Amino acid sequence: MLCLLGDVTRNPEHYLKAWEVSNHKSARAQRSLGRLYLDDEKYEESIQCFEKSLERNSLQYNTWFLLGFAALKSEQYKVAIRAYRKCLTIEMDNFESWNNLAHCHIKLKEKGKAHKTLQEAIKCNYENEKVWENFLFVATDVGDFQSSIQACHRLLDLKGKYVDEEIMNILVTAVVNNITGSDGVPASKHRKKLQELFGRLTSIVTGNADVWRSYARLLGDGHSSDQIDNDKAIQCLQKSHRCRTQNSDWSKDVETCMVIMEQSIELSKAYQLVSESKTSHREAIQLLSSAKLMLKTVHSNTKLQHGEFENEGTTKMAGLQLQLEQELQNVLTLINKRKEQDV
């Protein structure tokens, strides 16, 4: 009766009175008092109440869950882990408990445990976007590259459009540098699967310069022994460059301008490299002509906006401008050479 009165009035005195009357045996009184404190964000007090309630009746799933939540909010992660583990002994297939347990392990920098816990969370709820996103971050962090690729595909299934540029860059770095994964398998073994992921991703997310740049790097930036990959890499670099320069005001901002100048130099070198492998003079000249047009456009726009780079803040830009000029000269030389051979 006193607990019901407390529920209606939200007066903690009624729960305390019920606790006294029961001779400190009423799990209900402490559970309700703990919930009241939790609603008021008095986490320490709520933890104490939930602990007392559970001492009287340890089979209260909701109370264990609330204890975990209160401990999580007050950053008492070990207490939260104990609570969520108890939840899972009562209700094994509750994905929220698995997910929150993983969150605690992440906070304690126990990445391996978080990884295994999130795998269990996914089994319980295969459709939850947030669980998959958490799993993607943790799998990548621990070096489970195969699972990272799987998680990216699953997030595309669930969201329709999803990209994390940093994760994609990490995966490319792992494959290109042949880093050994957590399963002992060299990351280069996942090259084909990662290329398939990039193929799917870039068919959906078409305007992301960083994604196109990472894709080009995965394909070898024009240095591959596979001519098809070199042609694809050039296309990716072109699209990345186009994404960055599609804003007509790109040359007005110094930082943006320098990024584009650096990427223009990279693209120019790739054009030259791939053109060398072309037996057809016509194809080679087409590639080099694209490089020439791109370099001239970037060179003229930066010079128009920033003059002769007299300010101290544009010293680096001045150096990049000189590199652009040198690249343009190299391209013109190669074009003339190819024309002479084509006679």
C-alpha positions as a Markdown table, in Angstrom:
| # | Residue | x | y | z |
|---|---|---|---|---|
| 1 | Met | 0.0 | 0.0 | 0.0 |
| 2 | Leu | 2.8 | 2.4 | 0.9 |
| 3 | Cys | 4.6 | 1.6 | -2.4 |
| 4 | Leu | 1.5 | 2.3 | -4.4 |
| 5 | Leu | 1.1 | 5.6 | -2.6 |
| 6 | Gly | 4.7 | 6.4 | -3.5 |
| 7 | Asp | 4.0 | 5.5 | -7.1 |
| 8 | Val | 1.1 | 8.0 | -7.2 |
| 9 | Thr | 2.7 | 10.9 | -5.2 |
| 10 | Arg | 6.4 | 10.3 | -6.3 |
| 11 | Asn | 7.3 | 11.0 | -2.6 |
| 12 | Pro | 10.4 | 8.9 | -1.6 |
| 13 | Glu | 9.2 | 9.0 | 2.1 |
| 14 | His | 6.5 | 6.4 | 1.3 |
| 15 | Tyr | 9.1 | 4.0 | -0.1 |
| 16 | Leu | 11.4 | 4.5 | 2.8 |
| 17 | Lys | 8.4 | 3.9 | 5.2 |
| 18 | Ala | 7.6 | 0.7 | 3.3 |
| 19 | Trp | 11.2 | -0.4 | 3.6 |
| 20 | Glu | 11.1 | 0.1 | 7.4 |
| 21 | Val | 7.7 | -1.6 | 7.8 |
| 22 | Ser | 8.9 | -4.6 | 5.9 |
| 23 | Asn | 11.9 | -4.9 | 8.2 |
| 24 | His | 14.2 | -4.2 | 5.3 |
| 25 | Lys | 12.9 | -7.1 | 3.2 |
| 26 | Ser | 10.8 | -5.3 | 0.5 |
| 27 | Ala | 12.6 | -5.6 | -2.8 |
| 28 | Arg | 9.8 | -3.6 | -4.3 |
| 29 | Ala | 10.3 | -0.6 | -2.0 |
| 30 | Gln | 14.0 | -0.3 | -2.9 |
| 31 | Arg | 13.4 | -1.0 | -6.6 |
| 32 | Ser | 10.8 | 1.8 | -6.8 |
| 33 | Leu | 12.9 | 4.2 | -4.8 |
| 34 | Gly | 15.9 | 3.5 | -7.1 |
| 35 | Arg | 13.7 | 4.2 | -10.1 |
| 36 | Leu | 12.6 | 7.5 | -8.6 |
| 37 | Tyr | 16.2 | 8.5 | -8.0 |
| 38 | Leu | 17.1 | 7.4 | -11.5 |
| 39 | Asp | 14.4 | 9.6 | -13.0 |
| 40 | Asp | 15.9 | 12.5 | -11.0 |
| 41 | Glu | 19.4 | 11.7 | -12.3 |
| 42 | Lys | 20.6 | 10.8 | -8.8 |
| 43 | Tyr | 22.6 | 7.9 | -10.1 |
| 44 | Glu | 24.6 | 7.1 | -7.0 |
| 45 | Glu | 21.5 | 6.9 | -4.8 |
| 46 | Ser | 19.7 | 4.8 | -7.4 |
| 47 | Ile | 22.6 | 2.3 | -7.6 |
| 48 | Gln | 22.4 | 1.8 | -3.8 |
| 49 | Cys | 18.7 | 1.2 | -3.9 |
| 50 | Phe | 18.9 | -1.3 | -6.8 |
| 51 | Glu | 21.7 | -3.2 | -5.1 |
| 52 | Lys | 19.6 | -3.5 | -2.0 |
| 53 | Ser | 16.6 | -4.7 | -4.0 |
| 54 | Leu | 18.6 | -7.3 | -5.8 |
| 55 | Glu | 20.1 | -8.6 | -2.6 |
| 56 | Arg | 16.5 | -9.5 | -1.7 |
| 57 | Asn | 15.5 | -10.8 | -5.1 |
| 58 | Ser | 18.2 | -11.5 | -7.6 |
| 59 | Leu | 15.9 | -12.6 | -10.5 |
| 60 | Gln | 14.7 | -9.1 | -11.4 |
| 61 | Tyr | 15.8 | -8.6 | -15.0 |
| 62 | Asn | 14.6 | -5.0 | -15.3 |
| 63 | Thr | 16.2 | -4.0 | -12.0 |
| 64 | Trp | 19.6 | -5.4 | -13.2 |
| 65 | Phe | 19.2 | -3.5 | -16.4 |
| 66 | Leu | 18.4 | -0.3 | -14.6 |
| 67 | Leu | 21.4 | -0.8 | -12.3 |
| 68 | Gly | 23.5 | -1.2 | -15.4 |
| 69 | Phe | 22.1 | 2.0 | -16.9 |
| 70 | Ala | 22.6 | 4.0 | -13.7 |
| 71 | Ala | 26.2 | 2.7 | -13.4 |
| 72 | Leu | 26.8 | 3.5 | -17.1 |
| 73 | Lys | 25.5 | 7.1 | -16.7 |
| 74 | Ser | 27.8 | 7.6 | -13.6 |
| 75 | Glu | 30.8 | 6.0 | -15.4 |
| 76 | Gln | 31.0 | 3.1 | -13.0 |
| 77 | Tyr | 31.7 | 0.7 | -15.8 |
| 78 | Lys | 32.7 | -2.3 | -13.8 |
| 79 | Val | 29.4 | -2.2 | -11.9 |
| 80 | Ala | 27.6 | -1.8 | -15.2 |
| 81 | Ile | 29.4 | -4.8 | -16.6 |
| 82 | Arg | 28.4 | -6.9 | -13.6 |
| 83 | Ala | 24.8 | -5.8 | -14.0 |
| 84 | Tyr | 24.5 | -6.4 | -17.8 |
| 85 | Arg | 26.2 | -9.8 | -17.5 |
| 86 | Lys | 23.5 | -10.8 | -14.9 |
| 87 | Cys | 20.9 | -9.6 | -17.3 |
| 88 | Leu | 22.2 | -11.9 | -19.9 |
| 89 | Thr | 22.2 | -14.9 | -17.5 |
| 90 | Ile | 18.4 | -14.2 | -17.1 |
| 91 | Glu | 17.6 | -13.2 | -20.7 |
| 92 | Met | 20.4 | -14.4 | -23.1 |
| 93 | Asp | 18.9 | -12.9 | -26.3 |
| 94 | Asn | 18.5 | -9.3 | -25.2 |
| 95 | Phe | 20.5 | -7.2 | -27.7 |
| 96 | Glu | 20.3 | -4.0 | -25.6 |
| 97 | Ser | 22.2 | -5.7 | -22.8 |
| 98 | Trp | 24.8 | -7.0 | -25.2 |
| 99 | Asn | 25.2 | -3.6 | -26.8 |
| 100 | Asn | 25.4 | -1.8 | -23.5 |
| 101 | Leu | 27.9 | -4.4 | -22.2 |
| 102 | Ala | 30.0 | -3.8 | -25.3 |
| 103 | His | 29.9 | 0.0 | -24.6 |
| 104 | Cys | 31.3 | -0.6 | -21.1 |
| 105 | His | 34.1 | -2.6 | -22.5 |
| 106 | Ile | 34.9 | 0.1 | -25.0 |
| 107 | Lys | 35.0 | 2.7 | -22.3 |
| 108 | Leu | 37.4 | 0.5 | -20.4 |
| 109 | Lys | 39.5 | 0.1 | -23.6 |
| 110 | Glu | 38.8 | -3.6 | -23.6 |
| 111 | Lys | 38.5 | -3.8 | -27.3 |
| 112 | Gly | 38.7 | -7.5 | -27.7 |
| 113 | Lys | 35.9 | -8.1 | -25.2 |
| 114 | Ala | 33.8 | -5.4 | -26.9 |
| 115 | His | 34.3 | -7.0 | -30.3 |
| 116 | Lys | 33.1 | -10.4 | -29.1 |
| 117 | Thr | 30.2 | -8.9 | -27.2 |
| 118 | Leu | 29.0 | -7.0 | -30.3 |
| 119 | Gln | 29.1 | -10.2 | -32.3 |
| 120 | Glu | 26.6 | -11.6 | -29.8 |
| 121 | Ala | 24.5 | -8.4 | -30.0 |
| 122 | Ile | 24.3 | -8.8 | -33.8 |
| 123 | Lys | 23.0 | -12.4 | -33.4 |
| 124 | Cys | 20.2 | -11.1 | -31.2 |
| 125 | Asn | 19.2 | -8.2 | -33.5 |
| 126 | Tyr | 20.5 | -8.4 | -37.1 |
| 127 | Glu | 18.5 | -5.4 | -38.1 |
| 128 | Asn | 19.8 | -2.8 | -35.7 |
| 129 | Glu | 21.9 | 0.0 | -37.4 |
| 130 | Lys | 23.5 | 1.3 | -34.3 |
| 131 | Val | 24.8 | -2.1 | -33.2 |
| 132 | Trp | 26.3 | -2.7 | -36.7 |
| 133 | Glu | 27.9 | 0.8 | -36.6 |
| 134 | Asn | 29.5 | 0.1 | -33.3 |
| 135 | Phe | 30.6 | -3.3 | -34.5 |
| 136 | Leu | 32.2 | -1.7 | -37.6 |
| 137 | Phe | 34.2 | 0.7 | -35.4 |
| 138 | Val | 35.4 | -2.0 | -33.0 |
| 139 | Ala | 36.1 | -4.6 | -35.7 |
| 140 | Thr | 38.3 | -2.1 | -37.6 |
| 141 | Asp | 40.0 | -1.0 | -34.4 |
| 142 | Val | 41.0 | -4.6 | -33.4 |
| 143 | Gly | 42.0 | -5.5 | -37.0 |
| 144 | Asp | 39.1 | -7.8 | -37.9 |
| 145 | Phe | 39.1 | -6.5 | -41.5 |
| 146 | Gln | 36.9 | -9.2 | -42.9 |
| 147 | Ser | 34.1 | -8.3 | -40.4 |
| 148 | Ser | 34.7 | -4.6 | -41.1 |
| 149 | Ile | 33.9 | -5.1 | -44.8 |
| 150 | Gln | 30.9 | -7.2 | -43.9 |
| 151 | Ala | 29.6 | -4.5 | -41.5 |
| 152 | Cys | 30.0 | -1.8 | -44.3 |
| 153 | His | 27.8 | -4.0 | -46.6 |
| 154 | Arg | 25.3 | -4.5 | -43.9 |
| 155 | Leu | 25.0 | -0.8 | -43.1 |
| 156 | Leu | 24.5 | -0.1 | -46.8 |
| 157 | Asp | 21.7 | -2.8 | -46.7 |
| 158 | Leu | 20.1 | -1.1 | -43.7 |
| 159 | Lys | 20.6 | 2.5 | -44.5 |
| 160 | Gly | 20.7 | 2.5 | -48.3 |
| 161 | Lys | 23.4 | 5.2 | -48.2 |
| 162 | Tyr | 26.3 | 5.0 | -45.6 |
| 163 | Val | 29.9 | 5.9 | -45.7 |
| 164 | Asp | 32.7 | 6.5 | -43.1 |
| 165 | Glu | 35.7 | 8.0 | -45.0 |
| 166 | Glu | 38.1 | 7.3 | -42.1 |
| 167 | Ile | 37.1 | 3.6 | -41.9 |
| 168 | Met | 37.5 | 3.2 | -45.6 |
| 169 | Asn | 40.9 | 4.8 | -45.6 |
| 170 | Ile | 42.0 | 2.5 | -42.7 |
| 171 | Leu | 40.9 | -0.5 | -44.6 |
| 172 | Val | 42.8 | 0.6 | -47.8 |
| 173 | Thr | 45.9 | 1.3 | -45.7 |
| 174 | Ala | 45.7 | -2.2 | -44.2 |
| 175 | Val | 45.3 | -3.9 | -47.6 |
| 176 | Val | 48.0 | -1.8 | -49.4 |
| 177 | Asn | 50.5 | -2.3 | -46.5 |
| 178 | Asn | 49.5 | -5.9 | -46.1 |
| 179 | Ile | 48.9 | -5.5 | -42.3 |
| 180 | Thr | 48.2 | -8.8 | -40.5 |
| 181 | Gly | 44.7 | -8.9 | -39.1 |
| 182 | Ser | 43.5 | -10.1 | -35.7 |
| 183 | Asp | 42.9 | -13.5 | -37.3 |
| 184 | Gly | 46.5 | -13.8 | -38.5 |
| 185 | Val | 45.5 | -13.3 | -42.1 |
| 186 | Pro | 47.3 | -10.7 | -44.2 |
| 187 | Ala | 44.9 | -7.9 | -45.1 |
| 188 | Ser | 45.9 | -8.2 | -48.8 |
| 189 | Lys | 43.8 | -11.3 | -48.9 |
| 190 | His | 40.8 | -9.1 | -48.6 |
| 191 | Arg | 41.7 | -6.9 | -51.6 |
| 192 | Lys | 39.1 | -8.3 | -53.9 |
| 193 | Lys | 36.3 | -8.1 | -51.3 |
| 194 | Leu | 37.3 | -4.5 | -50.5 |
| 195 | Gln | 37.3 | -3.6 | -54.2 |
| 196 | Glu | 33.8 | -5.0 | -54.4 |
| 197 | Leu | 32.7 | -2.9 | -51.5 |
| 198 | Phe | 34.2 | 0.3 | -53.1 |
| 199 | Gly | 32.4 | -0.6 | -56.3 |
| 200 | Arg | 29.1 | -0.9 | -54.5 |
| 201 | Leu | 29.8 | 2.2 | -52.4 |
| 202 | Thr | 30.8 | 4.5 | -55.2 |
| 203 | Ser | 27.7 | 3.5 | -57.2 |
| 204 | Ile | 25.6 | 4.9 | -54.3 |
| 205 | Val | 27.8 | 7.7 | -52.9 |
| 206 | Thr | 29.1 | 9.4 | -56.1 |
| 207 | Gly | 30.1 | 12.8 | -54.8 |
| 208 | Asn | 32.6 | 12.0 | -52.0 |
| 209 | Ala | 36.2 | 13.1 | -53.0 |
| 210 | Asp | 37.8 | 11.1 | -50.1 |
| 211 | Val | 36.1 | 7.9 | -51.1 |
| 212 | Trp | 37.2 | 8.2 | -54.7 |
| 213 | Arg | 40.7 | 9.0 | -53.6 |
| 214 | Ser | 40.9 | 5.9 | -51.3 |
| 215 | Tyr | 39.5 | 3.8 | -54.1 |
| 216 | Ala | 42.3 | 5.0 | -56.4 |
| 217 | Arg | 44.9 | 4.2 | -53.8 |
| 218 | Leu | 43.5 | 0.7 | -53.4 |
| 219 | Leu | 43.8 | 0.2 | -57.2 |
| 220 | Gly | 47.4 | 1.3 | -57.0 |
| 221 | Asp | 47.3 | 5.0 | -58.1 |
| 222 | Gly | 48.4 | 3.9 | -61.6 |
| 223 | His | 51.3 | 1.8 | -60.4 |
| 224 | Ser | 49.6 | -1.6 | -60.8 |
| 225 | Ser | 50.8 | -4.3 | -63.1 |
| 226 | Asp | 47.2 | -4.7 | -64.1 |
| 227 | Gln | 46.3 | -2.2 | -66.9 |
| 228 | Ile | 42.6 | -2.4 | -66.1 |
| 229 | Asp | 43.3 | -1.4 | -62.5 |
| 230 | Asn | 45.4 | 1.5 | -63.7 |
| 231 | Asp | 42.7 | 2.8 | -66.0 |
| 232 | Lys | 40.2 | 2.5 | -63.1 |
| 233 | Ala | 42.6 | 4.3 | -60.7 |
| 234 | Ile | 42.8 | 7.2 | -63.2 |
| 235 | Gln | 39.0 | 7.4 | -63.4 |
| 236 | Cys | 38.8 | 7.4 | -59.5 |
| 237 | Leu | 41.4 | 10.2 | -59.3 |
| 238 | Gln | 39.6 | 12.2 | -61.9 |
| 239 | Lys | 36.3 | 11.9 | -60.0 |
| 240 | Ser | 37.9 | 12.8 | -56.7 |
| 241 | His | 39.5 | 15.9 | -58.3 |
| 242 | Arg | 36.2 | 16.8 | -59.9 |
| 243 | Cys | 34.3 | 16.5 | -56.6 |
| 244 | Arg | 36.8 | 18.9 | -55.0 |
| 245 | Thr | 36.7 | 21.5 | -57.8 |
| 246 | Gln | 32.9 | 21.4 | -58.5 |
| 247 | Asn | 32.4 | 24.3 | -56.2 |
| 248 | Ser | 33.3 | 27.4 | -58.3 |
| 249 | Asp | 34.7 | 29.2 | -55.2 |
| 250 | Trp | 37.3 | 26.5 | -54.4 |
| 251 | Ser | 40.3 | 28.7 | -55.3 |
| 252 | Lys | 39.3 | 31.4 | -52.9 |
| 253 | Asp | 40.1 | 29.5 | -49.7 |
| 254 | Val | 43.9 | 29.0 | -49.2 |
| 255 | Glu | 43.6 | 25.6 | -47.5 |
| 256 | Thr | 41.2 | 24.1 | -50.0 |
| 257 | Cys | 43.3 | 25.5 | -52.8 |
| 258 | Met | 46.4 | 23.8 | -51.5 |
| 259 | Val | 44.6 | 20.5 | -51.1 |
| 260 | Ile | 43.5 | 20.7 | -54.7 |
| 261 | Met | 46.9 | 21.7 | -56.0 |
| 262 | Glu | 48.5 | 18.7 | -54.2 |
| 263 | Gln | 45.9 | 16.4 | -55.7 |
| 264 | Ser | 46.4 | 17.9 | -59.1 |
| 265 | Ile | 50.1 | 17.1 | -59.0 |
| 266 | Glu | 49.3 | 13.5 | -57.9 |
| 267 | Leu | 46.7 | 13.2 | -60.7 |
| 268 | Ser | 49.2 | 14.6 | -63.2 |
| 269 | Lys | 51.9 | 12.0 | -62.2 |
| 270 | Ala | 49.3 | 9.2 | -62.5 |
| 271 | Tyr | 48.3 | 10.4 | -66.0 |
| 272 | Gln | 52.0 | 10.4 | -67.1 |
| 273 | Leu | 52.6 | 7.0 | -65.6 |
| 274 | Val | 49.6 | 5.3 | -67.2 |
| 275 | Ser | 50.3 | 7.0 | -70.5 |
| 276 | Glu | 53.7 | 5.4 | -70.6 |
| 277 | Ser | 52.1 | 1.9 | -70.7 |
| 278 | Lys | 49.9 | 2.8 | -73.6 |
| 279 | Thr | 51.0 | 1.3 | -76.9 |
| 280 | Ser | 48.5 | 3.5 | -78.7 |
| 281 | His | 49.9 | 7.0 | -79.2 |
| 282 | Arg | 46.3 | 8.3 | -79.6 |
| 283 | Glu | 45.3 | 7.0 | -76.2 |
| 284 | Ala | 48.4 | 8.3 | -74.5 |
| 285 | Ile | 47.9 | 11.7 | -76.0 |
| 286 | Gln | 44.3 | 11.8 | -74.8 |
| 287 | Leu | 45.4 | 11.1 | -71.3 |
| 288 | Leu | 48.2 | 13.6 | -71.4 |
| 289 | Ser | 45.8 | 16.2 | -72.9 |
| 290 | Ser | 43.4 | 15.7 | -70.0 |
| 291 | Ala | 46.4 | 16.3 | -67.6 |
| 292 | Lys | 47.4 | 19.4 | -69.5 |
| 293 | Leu | 43.8 | 20.9 | -69.3 |
| 294 | Met | 43.5 | 20.1 | -65.6 |
| 295 | Leu | 46.9 | 21.6 | -64.7 |
| 296 | Lys | 46.3 | 24.8 | -66.7 |
| 297 | Thr | 42.9 | 25.3 | -65.1 |
| 298 | Val | 44.2 | 24.8 | -61.5 |
| 299 | His | 47.3 | 26.9 | -62.3 |
| 300 | Ser | 45.3 | 29.8 | -63.7 |
| 301 | Asn | 42.6 | 29.8 | -61.0 |
| 302 | Thr | 45.1 | 29.8 | -58.1 |
| 303 | Lys | 47.2 | 32.6 | -59.7 |
| 304 | Leu | 44.1 | 34.6 | -60.4 |
| 305 | Gln | 42.9 | 34.4 | -56.8 |
| 306 | His | 46.2 | 34.7 | -55.0 |
| 307 | Gly | 48.5 | 36.6 | -57.3 |
| 308 | Glu | 52.2 | 36.1 | -57.0 |
| 309 | Phe | 52.0 | 34.6 | -53.4 |
| 310 | Glu | 53.7 | 37.5 | -51.7 |
| 311 | Asn | 52.1 | 36.8 | -48.3 |
| 312 | Glu | 54.0 | 34.7 | -45.8 |
| 313 | Gly | 50.9 | 32.5 | -45.4 |
| 314 | Thr | 51.1 | 31.5 | -49.0 |
| 315 | Thr | 54.7 | 30.3 | -49.1 |
| 316 | Lys | 53.6 | 26.7 | -49.4 |
| 317 | Met | 51.2 | 27.6 | -52.1 |
| 318 | Ala | 54.0 | 29.3 | -54.1 |
| 319 | Gly | 56.0 | 26.0 | -53.9 |
| 320 | Leu | 53.0 | 24.1 | -55.1 |
| 321 | Gln | 52.5 | 26.5 | -58.0 |
| 322 | Leu | 56.0 | 25.9 | -59.1 |
| 323 | Gln | 55.4 | 22.2 | -59.0 |
| 324 | Leu | 52.2 | 22.6 | -61.1 |
| 325 | Glu | 54.3 | 24.5 | -63.7 |
| 326 | Gln | 56.9 | 21.8 | -63.7 |
| 327 | Glu | 54.2 | 19.1 | -64.1 |
| 328 | Leu | 52.7 | 21.0 | -67.0 |
| 329 | Gln | 56.1 | 21.2 | -68.7 |
| 330 | Asn | 56.6 | 17.5 | -68.3 |
| 331 | Val | 53.2 | 16.8 | -69.7 |
| 332 | Leu | 53.8 | 19.0 | -72.8 |
| 333 | Thr | 57.1 | 17.3 | -73.4 |
| 334 | Leu | 55.5 | 13.9 | -73.3 |
| 335 | Ile | 52.7 | 15.0 | -75.7 |
| 336 | Asn | 55.2 | 16.3 | -78.2 |
| 337 | Lys | 57.2 | 13.1 | -77.9 |
| 338 | Arg | 54.2 | 11.0 | -78.6 |
| 339 | Lys | 53.2 | 13.2 | -81.6 |
| 340 | Glu | 56.6 | 12.8 | -83.1 |
| 341 | Gln | 56.4 | 9.0 | -82.7 |
| 342 | Asp | 53.0 | 9.0 | -84.2 |
| 343 | Val | 54.2 | 10.5 | -87.5 |
